[in-house]
Amino acid sequence: MYKTRFYLFLLAAALSGVPAEAANKRDIEIANRAAQWQIDNFGKHLSRPGTRSDQHWANGALYRGMLTWAEVSGYKPCEEFILEIGRRNGWRMGRRQYHADDICVGQASLMLYERYKDPAILRPVKQRADSVIAFPAQTKMHIKAKNGSNRWSWCDALFMAPPVYALLANVTGDNGYREFMNREFYASSRSLFDAAEGLYYRDARYFGKREKNGKKVFWGRGNGWCYAALAILLETLPESDPMYDFYRRTFLRMSEAVVACQDARGSWHPSMLDHETYPMPENSASGFFTYGLAWGVNRGLLTAPVYKRAARRGWKALCSYVDPDGRLGYVQPIGGSPQRTNREMTEVYGVGAFLMAASEIVRM
């Protein structure tokens, strides 16, 4: 299947009048190089000391990127890497029942279940989601509420959990997963989305805060999580879903804001609105934004020329920060607010975002 899709997008490039080899060879090579570097260095170069479980949310973002890239490019080591990790862990989720982070690896499980139809892959993620829906968290949608992280009260959560529920609805035919997801996503967005700016606050603690330049605090990667999540949901949900138009409108509004926040070189920064305090690129945000923009262009949702230009510029900037050995730099460490980065900083979710971006760029 992977080889078939790979040849199809090369054929499309050729038919469009652009030599496929010239248009895609470099992009494919650099994405394969970044993927292989991460496979070879998995568990190393962590932004926090100590060890990290295979079920950690940061790995969940990587796994999705690996599988997305494998599907588009045919680069089999990506899928083989995720299969080996899943098998050695029995396809388990993280330990916290309600925390969105601890179901994130379920995205990869469900993507592989769609391919292999192995009940052992499906069972753990389905059991986790079924338990959450049967016994929903009884707390306010607010990060500072008691057990506030048991609901999607911070913007990162909108990437971690909702795609799992959307995919579960597709593979099981049970719309209850979508109904739960739609309610929680809407409640979170109603709290965190700033319609005037077209961006998400990281969580309620940032309401009213200002950057040094006086502008609101909107975290780069946090908005990258949300923007990528919207693209994933629009790809996964049927257009007949009652919330589809909400996701589409939010995606379009964010697209305007995302393009406005891109710098002259093509990058996005740790802070969306304060490039002076944070003058360096932040490549997990840049990866997710490039992915979302290219996805929107490819699906006909973003038709204005500015969006395709922004996606191309974003990809060019991202590639300039991939070292010859495949290491992606300028990735902000784990955190929840804008932080300075440098070329030596890398993380798995940055590579995941990069591979998601690559999967759309080569088809654009």
C-alpha positions in Angstrom: 0.0 0.0 0.0 2.7 2.4 1.0 4.7 2.0 -2.3 1.5 2.4 -4.3 0.7 5.8 -2.6 4.3 6.9 -3.0 4.2 6.3 -6.7 0.8 7.9 -7.1 2.1 11.2 -5.6 5.2 11.1 -7.8 2.9 10.5 -10.8 0.7 13.5 -9.8 3.8 15.7 -9.7 4.9 14.6 -13.1 1.5 15.2 -14.6 1.3 18.7 -13.2 4.4 19.6 -15.3 6.8 19.6 -12.4 9.5 16.9 -12.6 8.8 14.6 -9.7 12.4 13.9 -9.0 13.3 17.6 -8.9 10.2 18.5 -6.9 10.3 15.9 -4.2 13.7 14.1 -4.0 15.2 16.6 -1.6 12.1 16.8 0.6 11.8 13.0 0.8 15.5 12.6 1.6 15.5 15.1 4.4 12.4 13.7 6.0 13.8 10.2 5.8 17.0 11.5 7.3 15.2 13.2 10.2 13.1 10.1 10.8 16.1 7.7 10.8 18.0 10.0 13.2 15.2 9.9 15.7 14.8 6.1 15.4 18.5 5.7 16.0 18.5 8.1 18.9 15.1 7.2 20.5 15.3 7.7 24.3 18.3 10.0 24.0 18.6 13.8 23.9 15.6 14.2 26.2 14.8 17.8 27.3 14.3 16.6 30.9 16.6 14.3 32.8 15.8 10.7 33.5 14.0 8.1 31.5 10.7 8.3 29.6 8.1 5.6 29.1 7.1 4.6 25.6 3.6 5.7 26.5 4.7 9.3 27.2 2.6 11.9 25.3 5.8 13.3 23.7 6.3 10.0 22.0 2.6 9.9 21.0 3.2 12.9 18.8 6.3 11.3 17.3 4.5 8.0 16.6 1.7 9.8 14.7 4.3 11.7 12.6 6.2 8.5 11.9 3.1 6.6 10.7 1.9 9.5 8.6 5.2 9.8 6.9 5.4 6.0 6.3 2.0 6.0 4.7 2.8 8.7 2.3 6.4 8.0 1.5 6.7 4.2 1.8 9.7 4.6 4.3 9.1 1.3 6.1 11.5 1.8 9.0 9.0 4.3 10.5 6.2 1.8 10.7 8.5 -1.0 11.8 9.7 1.2 14.6 6.2 1.9 15.9 5.1 -1.7 15.6 8.1 -2.9 17.7 7.3 -0.3 20.4 3.6 -1.2 20.5 4.3 -5.0 20.6 6.8 -4.8 23.5 4.3 -2.7 25.5 1.2 -4.7 24.8 -0.3 -1.6 23.1 -0.9 -0.1 26.6 -1.9 3.5 27.3 -0.3 5.7 30.0 -1.3 5.0 33.6 -3.6 8.1 34.3 -7.2 7.3 33.3 -8.5 10.8 32.6 -5.4 12.7 31.6 -5.4 13.5 27.9 -1.7 13.0 27.7 -2.0 9.3 28.6 -4.2 8.3 25.7 -2.1 10.1 23.0 -0.2 7.0 22.0 -3.7 5.6 21.1 -3.6 7.6 17.9 -0.8 5.4 16.6 -2.6 2.2 17.8 -5.7 3.1 15.9 -3.8 4.1 12.8 -2.2 0.6 12.9 -5.4 -1.1 13.7 -7.0 0.4 10.6 -4.2 -1.3 8.6 -3.8 -4.6 10.4 -7.3 -5.2 12.0 -5.6 -6.9 15.0 -7.9 -6.8 18.1 -4.9 -6.8 20.4 -3.9 -3.3 19.0 -7.4 -1.9 19.5 -8.3 -3.4 22.9 -6.3 -1.2 25.3 -7.1 2.2 23.7 -10.8 1.2 23.4 -10.9 0.1 27.0 -9.4 3.4 28.2 -11.8 5.6 26.2 -14.8 3.5 27.2 -13.9 3.9 30.9 -13.6 7.7 30.5 -16.9 8.0 28.8 -18.7 5.6 31.2 -17.4 7.5 34.3 -16.7 11.0 33.1 -14.5 13.3 35.2 -16.6 15.4 37.6 -14.7 18.7 37.6 -14.8 22.1 36.0 -13.1 22.8 32.7 -10.4 24.8 34.4 -6.8 24.0 34.9 -6.8 25.3 38.5 -9.9 23.4 39.6 -9.6 20.3 41.7 -8.5 17.6 39.4 -8.6 20.1 36.6 -6.3 18.1 34.4 -8.9 15.3 34.3 -10.6 17.3 31.6 -9.2 19.1 28.5 -8.5 22.3 30.3 -5.2 23.1 28.6 -4.8 23.6 24.9 -2.2 20.8 24.4 -5.0 18.3 25.4 -6.8 19.1 22.1 -4.1 17.3 20.2 -3.5 14.5 22.7 -7.0 13.0 23.1 -9.7 14.2 20.6 -8.1 12.4 17.5 -8.3 9.2 19.5 -12.0 9.5 20.0 -12.6 10.5 16.4 -10.7 7.5 15.1 -12.5 5.2 17.6 -15.8 6.3 16.1 -14.6 5.4 12.7 -13.2 2.0 13.4 -16.0 0.9 15.7 -19.0 2.6 14.1 -20.0 3.9 17.6 -20.9 7.6 17.4 -20.7 7.9 21.2 -17.0 8.5 20.9 -17.6 11.5 18.6 -20.4 12.9 20.8 -18.1 12.8 23.9 -15.2 14.4 22.0 -17.4 17.1 20.5 -18.8 18.1 23.9 -15.4 18.3 25.5 -13.6 20.0 22.6 -16.3 22.7 22.4 -16.2 23.3 26.2 -12.4 23.6 26.1 -12.5 25.9 23.1 -15.2 28.1 24.6 -12.8 28.6 27.5 -9.5 29.0 25.8 -10.0 30.3 22.2 -9.6 34.0 21.7 -11.8 34.8 18.7 -10.4 38.3 18.4 -6.8 37.0 18.0 -7.7 33.7 16.4 -5.5 31.8 18.8 -5.7 29.6 21.9 -4.5 30.5 25.3 -2.4 27.6 26.8 -4.8 27.5 29.8 -6.8 29.9 32.1 -3.7 31.0 34.0 -2.7 33.1 30.9 -5.9 35.1 30.7 -4.9 38.7 31.2 -1.1 38.1 31.1 1.0 40.1 28.7 4.4 39.7 27.0 7.1 42.3 27.4 5.8 44.1 24.3 2.3 44.4 25.9 0.7 41.8 23.7 -1.3 38.7 24.9 0.6 35.5 25.8 -0.1 32.9 23.1 2.3 30.0 23.2 3.7 28.9 19.8 3.7 25.1 20.3 0.4 25.3 22.2 -1.3 26.8 19.2 0.5 24.3 17.0 -1.1 21.5 18.9 -4.5 23.0 18.4 -4.0 23.8 14.7 -2.8 20.3 13.9 -5.6 18.8 15.9 -8.2 20.7 13.9 -6.7 19.5 10.6 -6.7 15.9 12.0 -10.3 16.1 13.1 -11.4 17.6 9.8 -9.6 14.7 8.0 -11.2 12.1 10.3 -14.8 13.3 10.9 -17.6 12.9 8.3 -18.8 16.3 7.0 -22.2 15.3 8.3 -21.0 15.5 11.9 -22.9 18.3 13.7 -19.6 19.9 14.9 -17.8 19.7 11.5 -18.6 23.2 10.6 -17.4 24.5 14.0 -14.0 22.8 13.5 -13.8 24.1 9.9 -14.6 27.7 11.0 -12.1 27.5 13.8 -9.4 26.1 11.5 -10.0 28.9 8.9 -9.9 31.6 11.6 -6.7 30.1 13.0 -5.2 29.9 9.6 -5.4 33.7 9.2 -3.7 34.2 12.6 -1.0 31.6 11.9 0.0 33.2 8.6 0.1 36.7 10.3 2.5 35.3 12.9 5.0 33.8 10.5 8.3 35.6 10.4 10.1 36.8 7.2 12.3 33.7 7.1 9.3 31.3 7.3 9.4 30.3 11.0 7.2 30.7 14.0 8.5 31.5 17.4 8.0 30.4 21.0 5.6 33.3 21.5 3.1 34.0 18.7 3.0 37.7 19.2 6.4 38.6 20.8 9.2 37.9 18.4 11.4 40.5 20.0 11.7 38.7 23.3 11.9 35.3 21.5 13.8 36.1 18.3 14.7 32.4 17.6 12.6 29.9 15.7 10.6 27.2 17.5 10.4 24.1 15.3 7.7 22.1 16.9 5.3 25.0 16.4 6.7 25.6 12.9 6.2 21.9 12.1 2.6 21.8 13.2 1.7 25.0 11.5 3.4 24.0 8.2 1.5 20.7 8.4 -1.8 22.4 9.0 -1.3 25.0 6.2 -0.2 22.4 3.7 -3.1 20.1 4.7 -5.6 22.9 4.2 -4.1 23.7 0.8 -4.2 20.1 -0.3 -7.8 19.6 0.8 -9.1 22.8 -0.9 -9.9 24.6 2.3 -7.2 27.2 2.1 -7.4 28.5 -1.5 -5.8 32.0 -1.2 -2.2 32.0 -2.6 -0.9 33.3 0.7 -1.4 30.0 2.4 0.5 27.9 -0.1 3.4 30.4 0.1 3.3 30.3 3.8 3.5 26.5 3.8 6.4 26.5 1.4 8.3 29.1 3.4 7.6 27.2 6.6 9.0 24.0 5.1 12.1 25.7 3.7 12.8 27.2 7.1 12.3 23.9 8.9 14.7 22.1 6.5 17.4 24.6 7.2 17.5 23.5 10.8 18.0 19.8 10.1 21.6 18.9 10.6 23.5 16.7 8.1 23.0 13.7 10.4 19.2 14.3 10.5 19.0 16.0 13.9 16.3 18.8 14.0 17.2 21.7 16.2 15.5 24.7 17.8 12.7 22.6 19.4 11.5 24.1 22.7 11.8 21.7 25.6 8.8 20.3 27.5 6.9 23.1 29.1 3.7 25.1 29.0 4.7 28.6 28.0 7.1 30.4 25.6 10.8 29.6 26.3 13.9 30.5 24.5 15.4 27.8 22.2 18.7 27.1 20.5 20.1 24.9 17.8 21.1 22.2 20.2 17.6 21.7 21.5 15.6 18.8 20.0 12.7 16.7 21.1 10.6 13.8 19.7 7.4 15.8 19.2 9.4 18.3 17.1 10.4 15.4 14.8 6.8 14.2 14.8 5.5 17.6 13.7 8.3 17.8 11.0 7.2 14.4 9.6 3.6 15.4 9.6 4.5 18.6 7.7 6.6 16.5 5.2 3.7 14.2 4.5 1.6 17.1 3.2 4.4 19.2 1.6 5.3 16.3 -0.8 1.7 16.2 -1.9 1.2 20.0 -2.3 
